[in-house]
Amino acid sequence: MIQITFLSNDNKSVNAPPDSNLLRVSLREKGGIPFKCGGGLCGTCKCRIESGIEHTDSVKDKEKRHLSEAEIENGYRMACQTFVNGDISVSW
């Protein structure tokens, strides 16, 4: 199991299986990441991986439509497009 800490939700920590989708974990565990479409179209679920960015998969083309190169370099991702393979902390 991996640990995901939702910093913007009073540091709520939850466990999830490896290769978990960040937004789905947030929804299931009431992590609090804002969202609307859940499919990479709106950009509402933009969040910042504060620690553990190395435990996320590569940035998708859908994310590049909503995030600037500078945001990506600073750890921003779209939760609906991000899969997690190790412990992370996330804020929004």
CNS distance restraints for C-alpha pairs under 8 A (distance, minus, plus):
assign (resid   1 and name CA) (resid  15 and name CA) 6.02 0.50 0.50
assign (resid   1 and name CA) (resid  16 and name CA) 5.45 0.50 0.50
assign (resid   1 and name CA) (resid  17 and name CA) 4.75 0.50 0.50
assign (resid   1 and name CA) (resid  18 and name CA) 6.18 0.50 0.50
assign (resid   2 and name CA) (resid  15 and name CA) 5.47 0.50 0.50
assign (resid   2 and name CA) (resid  16 and name CA) 5.32 0.50 0.50
assign (resid   2 and name CA) (resid  17 and name CA) 5.98 0.50 0.50
assign (resid   2 and name CA) (resid  18 and name CA) 6.09 0.50 0.50
assign (resid   2 and name CA) (resid  85 and name CA) 7.04 0.50 0.50
assign (resid   2 and name CA) (resid  86 and name CA) 5.20 0.50 0.50
assign (resid   2 and name CA) (resid  87 and name CA) 5.23 0.50 0.50
assign (resid   3 and name CA) (resid  13 and name CA) 6.59 0.50 0.50
assign (resid   3 and name CA) (resid  14 and name CA) 5.64 0.50 0.50
assign (resid   3 and name CA) (resid  15 and name CA) 4.58 0.50 0.50
assign (resid   3 and name CA) (resid  16 and name CA) 6.37 0.50 0.50
assign (resid   3 and name CA) (resid  86 and name CA) 7.02 0.50 0.50
assign (resid   3 and name CA) (resid  87 and name CA) 4.67 0.50 0.50
assign (resid   3 and name CA) (resid  88 and name CA) 6.58 0.50 0.50
assign (resid   4 and name CA) (resid  13 and name CA) 5.57 0.50 0.50
assign (resid   4 and name CA) (resid  14 and name CA) 5.42 0.50 0.50
assign (resid   4 and name CA) (resid  15 and name CA) 6.31 0.50 0.50
assign (resid   4 and name CA) (resid  16 and name CA) 7.40 0.50 0.50
assign (resid   4 and name CA) (resid  87 and name CA) 5.75 0.50 0.50
assign (resid   4 and name CA) (resid  88 and name CA) 5.12 0.50 0.50
assign (resid   4 and name CA) (resid  89 and name CA) 5.82 0.50 0.50
assign (resid   4 and name CA) (resid  90 and name CA) 7.55 0.50 0.50
assign (resid   5 and name CA) (resid  11 and name CA) 5.78 0.50 0.50
assign (resid   5 and name CA) (resid  12 and name CA) 5.53 0.50 0.50
assign (resid   5 and name CA) (resid  13 and name CA) 4.19 0.50 0.50
assign (resid   5 and name CA) (resid  14 and name CA) 6.48 0.50 0.50
assign (resid   5 and name CA) (resid  88 and name CA) 6.35 0.50 0.50
assign (resid   5 and name CA) (resid  89 and name CA) 4.55 0.50 0.50
assign (resid   5 and name CA) (resid  90 and name CA) 6.23 0.50 0.50
assign (resid   6 and name CA) (resid  10 and name CA) 7.19 0.50 0.50
assign (resid   6 and name CA) (resid  11 and name CA) 5.16 0.50 0.50
assign (resid   6 and name CA) (resid  12 and name CA) 5.15 0.50 0.50
assign (resid   6 and name CA) (resid  13 and name CA) 6.27 0.50 0.50
assign (resid   6 and name CA) (resid  31 and name CA) 5.95 0.50 0.50
assign (resid   6 and name CA) (resid  32 and name CA) 7.62 0.50 0.50
assign (resid   6 and name CA) (resid  89 and name CA) 6.06 0.50 0.50
assign (resid   6 and name CA) (resid  90 and name CA) 5.24 0.50 0.50
assign (resid   6 and name CA) (resid  91 and name CA) 6.17 0.50 0.50
assign (resid   7 and name CA) (resid  11 and name CA) 4.12 0.50 0.50
assign (resid   7 and name CA) (resid  12 and name CA) 6.65 0.50 0.50
assign (resid   7 and name CA) (resid  89 and name CA) 6.47 0.50 0.50
assign (resid   7 and name CA) (resid  90 and name CA) 5.77 0.50 0.50
assign (resid   7 and name CA) (resid  91 and name CA) 5.16 0.50 0.50
assign (resid   8 and name CA) (resid  32 and name CA) 7.89 0.50 0.50
assign (resid   8 and name CA) (resid  90 and name CA) 7.58 0.50 0.50
assign (resid   8 and name CA) (resid  91 and name CA) 5.10 0.50 0.50
assign (resid   8 and name CA) (resid  92 and name CA) 6.32 0.50 0.50
assign (resid   9 and name CA) (resid  31 and name CA) 6.58 0.50 0.50
assign (resid   9 and name CA) (resid  32 and name CA) 6.36 0.50 0.50
assign (resid  12 and name CA) (resid  31 and name CA) 6.92 0.50 0.50
assign (resid  14 and name CA) (resid  29 and name CA) 7.08 0.50 0.50
assign (resid  16 and name CA) (resid  20 and name CA) 6.66 0.50 0.50
assign (resid  16 and name CA) (resid  25 and name CA) 7.10 0.50 0.50
assign (resid  18 and name CA) (resid  84 and name CA) 6.39 0.50 0.50
assign (resid  18 and name CA) (resid  85 and name CA) 4.70 0.50 0.50
assign (resid  18 and name CA) (resid  86 and name CA) 6.70 0.50 0.50
assign (resid  19 and name CA) (resid  83 and name CA) 5.47 0.50 0.50
assign (resid  19 and name CA) (resid  84 and name CA) 5.16 0.50 0.50
assign (resid  19 and name CA) (resid  85 and name CA) 5.04 0.50 0.50
assign (resid  20 and name CA) (resid  24 and name CA) 7.58 0.50 0.50
assign (resid  20 and name CA) (resid  25 and name CA) 6.94 0.50 0.50
assign (resid  20 and name CA) (resid  83 and name CA) 5.29 0.50 0.50
assign (resid  20 and name CA) (resid  84 and name CA) 5.36 0.50 0.50
assign (resid  20 and name CA) (resid  85 and name CA) 7.12 0.50 0.50
assign (resid  21 and name CA) (resid  25 and name CA) 6.30 0.50 0.50
assign (resid  21 and name CA) (resid  79 and name CA) 7.38 0.50 0.50
assign (resid  21 and name CA) (resid  80 and name CA) 6.73 0.50 0.50
assign (resid  21 and name CA) (resid  81 and name CA) 7.16 0.50 0.50
assign (resid  21 and name CA) (resid  82 and name CA) 5.75 0.50 0.50
assign (resid  21 and name CA) (resid  83 and name CA) 4.39 0.50 0.50
assign (resid  21 and name CA) (resid  84 and name CA) 6.37 0.50 0.50
assign (resid  22 and name CA) (resid  26 and name CA) 6.24 0.50 0.50
assign (resid  22 and name CA) (resid  79 and name CA) 5.13 0.50 0.50
assign (resid  22 and name CA) (resid  80 and name CA) 6.40 0.50 0.50
assign (resid  22 and name CA) (resid  81 and name CA) 7.71 0.50 0.50
assign (resid  22 and name CA) (resid  82 and name CA) 5.70 0.50 0.50
assign (resid  22 and name CA) (resid  83 and name CA) 5.88 0.50 0.50
assign (resid  22 and name CA) (resid  84 and name CA) 6.56 0.50 0.50
assign (resid  23 and name CA) (resid  27 and name CA) 6.17 0.50 0.50
assign (resid  23 and name CA) (resid  33 and name CA) 7.01 0.50 0.50
assign (resid  23 and name CA) (resid  38 and name CA) 7.57 0.50 0.50
assign (resid  23 and name CA) (resid  45 and name CA) 7.70 0.50 0.50
assign (resid  23 and name CA) (resid  79 and name CA) 4.79 0.50 0.50
assign (resid  23 and name CA) (resid  80 and name CA) 4.87 0.50 0.50
assign (resid  23 and name CA) (resid  81 and name CA) 7.91 0.50 0.50
assign (resid  23 and name CA) (resid  82 and name CA) 7.69 0.50 0.50
assign (resid  24 and name CA) (resid  28 and name CA) 6.07 0.50 0.50
assign (resid  24 and name CA) (resid  80 and name CA) 7.34 0.50 0.50
assign (resid  25 and name CA) (resid  29 and name CA) 5.88 0.50 0.50
assign (resid  25 and name CA) (resid  30 and name CA) 7.98 0.50 0.50
assign (resid  25 and name CA) (resid  31 and name CA) 7.39 0.50 0.50
assign (resid  26 and name CA) (resid  30 and name CA) 5.44 0.50 0.50
assign (resid  26 and name CA) (resid  31 and name CA) 4.18 0.50 0.50
assign (resid  26 and name CA) (resid  32 and name CA) 6.08 0.50 0.50
assign (resid  26 and name CA) (resid  33 and name CA) 6.19 0.50 0.50
assign (resid  27 and name CA) (resid  31 and name CA) 6.41 0.50 0.50
assign (resid  27 and name CA) (resid  32 and name CA) 7.18 0.50 0.50
assign (resid  27 and name CA) (resid  33 and name CA) 7.82 0.50 0.50
assign (resid  33 and name CA) (resid  45 and name CA) 6.30 0.50 0.50
assign (resid  33 and name CA) (resid  47 and name CA) 7.62 0.50 0.50
assign (resid  33 and name CA) (resid  79 and name CA) 7.74 0.50 0.50
assign (resid  33 and name CA) (resid  92 and name CA) 6.89 0.50 0.50
assign (resid  34 and name CA) (resid  44 and name CA) 6.32 0.50 0.50
assign (resid  34 and name CA) (resid  45 and name CA) 5.27 0.50 0.50
assign (resid  35 and name CA) (resid  43 and name CA) 7.99 0.50 0.50
assign (resid  35 and name CA) (resid  44 and name CA) 5.08 0.50 0.50
assign (resid  35 and name CA) (resid  45 and name CA) 4.73 0.50 0.50
assign (resid  36 and name CA) (resid  42 and name CA) 7.06 0.50 0.50
assign (resid  36 and name CA) (resid  44 and name CA) 6.23 0.50 0.50
assign (resid  36 and name CA) (resid  45 and name CA) 7.57 0.50 0.50
assign (resid  37 and name CA) (resid  41 and name CA) 6.61 0.50 0.50
assign (resid  37 and name CA) (resid  42 and name CA) 6.31 0.50 0.50
assign (resid  37 and name CA) (resid  44 and name CA) 7.94 0.50 0.50
assign (resid  38 and name CA) (resid  45 and name CA) 7.85 0.50 0.50
assign (resid  38 and name CA) (resid  80 and name CA) 5.48 0.50 0.50
assign (resid  39 and name CA) (resid  80 and name CA) 6.20 0.50 0.50
assign (resid  39 and name CA) (resid  81 and name CA) 7.49 0.50 0.50
assign (resid  40 and name CA) (resid  62 and name CA) 5.75 0.50 0.50
assign (resid  40 and name CA) (resid  63 and name CA) 6.88 0.50 0.50
assign (resid  40 and name CA) (resid  78 and name CA) 7.35 0.50 0.50
assign (resid  40 and name CA) (resid  80 and name CA) 6.31 0.50 0.50
assign (resid  40 and name CA) (resid  81 and name CA) 6.53 0.50 0.50
assign (resid  41 and name CA) (resid  62 and name CA) 7.29 0.50 0.50
assign (resid  42 and name CA) (resid  66 and name CA) 7.96 0.50 0.50
assign (resid  43 and name CA) (resid  63 and name CA) 7.77 0.50 0.50
assign (resid  43 and name CA) (resid  66 and name CA) 5.78 0.50 0.50
assign (resid  43 and name CA) (resid  78 and name CA) 6.67 0.50 0.50
assign (resid  44 and name CA) (resid  78 and name CA) 7.90 0.50 0.50
assign (resid  45 and name CA) (resid  78 and name CA) 5.35 0.50 0.50
assign (resid  45 and name CA) (resid  79 and name CA) 5.45 0.50 0.50
assign (resid  45 and name CA) (resid  80 and name CA) 6.75 0.50 0.50
assign (resid  46 and name CA) (resid  76 and name CA) 6.77 0.50 0.50
assign (resid  46 and name CA) (resid  77 and name CA) 5.72 0.50 0.50
assign (resid  46 and name CA) (resid  78 and name CA) 4.42 0.50 0.50
assign (resid  46 and name CA) (resid  79 and name CA) 6.33 0.50 0.50
assign (resid  46 and name CA) (resid  92 and name CA) 6.83 0.50 0.50
assign (resid  47 and name CA) (resid  76 and name CA) 5.53 0.50 0.50
assign (resid  47 and name CA) (resid  77 and name CA) 5.54 0.50 0.50
assign (resid  47 and name CA) (resid  78 and name CA) 6.04 0.50 0.50
assign (resid  47 and name CA) (resid  79 and name CA) 6.55 0.50 0.50
assign (resid  47 and name CA) (resid  90 and name CA) 6.73 0.50 0.50
assign (resid  47 and name CA) (resid  91 and name CA) 5.76 0.50 0.50
assign (resid  47 and name CA) (resid  92 and name CA) 4.46 0.50 0.50
assign (resid  48 and name CA) (resid  74 and name CA) 7.77 0.50 0.50
assign (resid  48 and name CA) (resid  75 and name CA) 5.33 0.50 0.50
assign (resid  48 and name CA) (resid  76 and name CA) 4.17 0.50 0.50
assign (resid  48 and name CA) (resid  77 and name CA) 6.06 0.50 0.50
assign (resid  48 and name CA) (resid  90 and name CA) 5.57 0.50 0.50
assign (resid  48 and name CA) (resid  91 and name CA) 5.29 0.50 0.50
assign (resid  48 and name CA) (resid  92 and name CA) 6.02 0.50 0.50
assign (resid  49 and name CA) (resid  53 and name CA) 5.75 0.50 0.50
assign (resid  49 and name CA) (resid  75 and name CA) 5.22 0.50 0.50
assign (resid  49 and name CA) (resid  76 and name CA) 6.15 0.50 0.50
assign (resid  49 and name CA) (resid  77 and name CA) 7.15 0.50 0.50
assign (resid  49 and name CA) (resid  88 and name CA) 6.87 0.50 0.50
assign (resid  49 and name CA) (resid  89 and name CA) 5.92 0.50 0.50
assign (resid  49 and name CA) (resid  90 and name CA) 4.52 0.50 0.50
assign (resid  49 and name CA) (resid  91 and name CA) 6.63 0.50 0.50
assign (resid  50 and name CA) (resid  75 and name CA) 6.85 0.50 0.50
assign (resid  50 and name CA) (resid  88 and name CA) 7.44 0.50 0.50
assign (resid  50 and name CA) (resid  89 and name CA) 5.41 0.50 0.50
assign (resid  50 and name CA) (resid  90 and name CA) 5.40 0.50 0.50
assign (resid  50 and name CA) (resid  91 and name CA) 6.77 0.50 0.50
assign (resid  51 and name CA) (resid  88 and name CA) 5.43 0.50 0.50
assign (resid  51 and name CA) (resid  89 and name CA) 5.17 0.50 0.50
assign (resid  51 and name CA) (resid  90 and name CA) 7.25 0.50 0.50
assign (resid  52 and name CA) (resid  56 and name CA) 7.44 0.50 0.50
assign (resid  52 and name CA) (resid  86 and name CA) 7.20 0.50 0.50
assign (resid  52 and name CA) (resid  87 and name CA) 6.07 0.50 0.50
assign (resid  52 and name CA) (resid  88 and name CA) 4.44 0.50 0.50
assign (resid  52 and name CA) (resid  89 and name CA) 6.70 0.50 0.50
assign (resid  53 and name CA) (resid  75 and name CA) 6.64 0.50 0.50
assign (resid  53 and name CA) (resid  88 and name CA) 6.94 0.50 0.50
assign (resid  55 and name CA) (resid  84 and name CA) 5.75 0.50 0.50
assign (resid  55 and name CA) (resid  85 and name CA) 5.04 0.50 0.50
assign (resid  55 and name CA) (resid  86 and name CA) 4.85 0.50 0.50
assign (resid  55 and name CA) (resid  87 and name CA) 6.84 0.50 0.50
assign (resid  55 and name CA) (resid  88 and name CA) 7.06 0.50 0.50
assign (resid  56 and name CA) (resid  82 and name CA) 6.55 0.50 0.50
assign (resid  56 and name CA) (resid  83 and name CA) 5.68 0.50 0.50
assign (resid  56 and name CA) (resid  84 and name CA) 4.62 0.50 0.50
assign (resid  56 and name CA) (resid  85 and name CA) 6.05 0.50 0.50
assign (resid  56 and name CA) (resid  86 and name CA) 7.52 0.50 0.50
assign (resid  57 and name CA) (resid  82 and name CA) 6.43 0.50 0.50
assign (resid  57 and name CA) (resid  83 and name CA) 5.65 0.50 0.50
assign (resid  57 and name CA) (resid  84 and name CA) 6.66 0.50 0.50
assign (resid  57 and name CA) (resid  85 and name CA) 7.77 0.50 0.50
assign (resid  58 and name CA) (resid  82 and name CA) 8.00 0.50 0.50
assign (resid  59 and name CA) (resid  63 and name CA) 6.48 0.50 0.50
assign (resid  59 and name CA) (resid  64 and name CA) 7.43 0.50 0.50
assign (resid  59 and name CA) (resid  77 and name CA) 7.41 0.50 0.50
assign (resid  59 and name CA) (resid  81 and name CA) 7.96 0.50 0.50
assign (resid  59 and name CA) (resid  82 and name CA) 7.63 0.50 0.50
assign (resid  60 and name CA) (resid  64 and name CA) 6.66 0.50 0.50
assign (resid  60 and name CA) (resid  81 and name CA) 6.98 0.50 0.50
assign (resid  61 and name CA) (resid  65 and name CA) 6.72 0.50 0.50
assign (resid  62 and name CA) (resid  66 and name CA) 7.20 0.50 0.50
assign (resid  62 and name CA) (resid  81 and name CA) 7.87 0.50 0.50
assign (resid  63 and name CA) (resid  67 and name CA) 5.92 0.50 0.50
assign (resid  63 and name CA) (resid  77 and name CA) 6.89 0.50 0.50
assign (resid  63 and name CA) (resid  78 and name CA) 6.13 0.50 0.50
assign (resid  63 and name CA) (resid  81 and name CA) 7.25 0.50 0.50
assign (resid  64 and name CA) (resid  68 and name CA) 6.72 0.50 0.50
assign (resid  64 and name CA) (resid  69 and name CA) 7.63 0.50 0.50
assign (resid  67 and name CA) (resid  71 and name CA) 5.93 0.50 0.50
assign (resid  67 and name CA) (resid  72 and name CA) 6.45 0.50 0.50
assign (resid  67 and name CA) (resid  76 and name CA) 7.45 0.50 0.50
assign (resid  67 and name CA) (resid  77 and name CA) 7.55 0.50 0.50
assign (resid  68 and name CA) (resid  72 and name CA) 6.34 0.50 0.50
assign (resid  69 and name CA) (resid  73 and name CA) 6.18 0.50 0.50
assign (resid  70 and name CA) (resid  74 and name CA) 6.22 0.50 0.50
assign (resid  71 and name CA) (resid  75 and name CA) 6.48 0.50 0.50
assign (resid  71 and name CA) (resid  76 and name CA) 5.32 0.50 0.50
assign (resid  72 and name CA) (resid  76 and name CA) 4.96 0.50 0.50
assign (resid  72 and name CA) (resid  77 and name CA) 6.64 0.50 0.50
assign (resid  77 and name CA) (resid  81 and name CA) 7.70 0.50 0.50
assign (resid  77 and name CA) (resid  82 and name CA) 6.85 0.50 0.50
assign (resid  78 and name CA) (resid  82 and name CA) 6.32 0.50 0.50
assign (resid  84 and name CA) (resid  88 and name CA) 7.80 0.50 0.50
